[in-house]
């Protein structure tokens, strides 16, 4: 399944757990008809962050660095460096614990 097709399933499923989310940021690979579909079917604005054509070298893109930084914080937990879990529920629980630990550390 392509990411764009899977994004439809993920956006639809996320509306029950996160109805308050109004804008979703996505990579340039999600541009096109998915933006229109997200507004019409999932009732969410899909904002695609594209890399400027004139950009040479590395430059952090707006809003995209937030996701990369968050993943880096989660990967600090040794158990999440490799995905050895057999049950998705176990992986989800470990990610939740890692995220909670990260938030608690930042509150201090």
N, C-alpha and C positions, 0 to 999 in steps of 0.2 A: 504494500500500500504506500502511495506517495505521501509525503508530509502534508501537502495541501488537503488531501482527502482525509487524512487522520486529524487534521486541525478542525475540520467540521465536526467530527465526533467529539473531540475534546472540548470545543467551544459549547456545543449543545449540552454536554454532560456537566460542564462547569456552571451553567446557569442555575442549576438546582442548589449547589453548594455555595455559590458566590453571586447571588443576584444583584449585589450592590456594585459590582465591577462595571464601569462604564466604558473604559478604553483598554484595549489590549495592544501591546507593542509587539511587532513581529519583524523578522528578518526580511530582506529583499526577496527571498524565494517564495514568499507568501503573497506577493503582489498579484493583482489581476482580479478575477471574478470572486475570489474569496472575500475581498473587502466588501463587495456588494452583498454577498450571501450573509456575511456576519451581521451586517446592519439589518437586513430583512428577516432572517430566520432566527438568529441568536440574540438580536436586540443589543448588540455591542458594537462600538466603533473600533475597527481594526486599523491601527496606525502602523504603516510599514516604514521601517527605518532603512533607507537606502544609502549606499556608499556614493559620495559625490564622484562624478567621472574625472574631474580635474585633480583629485586627491592622489598624491604619490607618497609612498611610504606609509608609516603607521600613524593613524590619528584615531583616538577613541570617538566612536559615533555617539550622538546624543541618545540617551535612554538605554542603549544596548549595553553599555558598560555596567549598568546596574545588575543585569542578569549574570554577566561574566563574573563580577565581583561576588555575587551571592553564591554562585557555584564554587568559587575559590574558597569561600568561607566554609562551605559544607565539606569540601574535600579535605580540609584540615583534619577532619575526624578520620582516623586510620581505617575504621571499618568501611567507610564509603569510598576509599581509594579504588578498590576493585569490587565488582559486583559478583560476590560468591553466593548470594542468597538464592534459594530455590523457590521461595514463595514471594510473590510481589507484596503481600501484606507485611512481611518482615522488612523488606526494603523500605516500604512506606513508613513503617514505625521508626526505623533507624534514621531516616531523613527528618522525620518530625522531631526526634530527640536531638539530632544535630542542630536543627534550626532553633529549637528552644534554647539549647545551650549557648548558641551564638548570640541570641537576643539577650539572654541573662548576662552574658559577659559584657555586652555593650551597655547595659544599664548601670553597671558599677562605676 
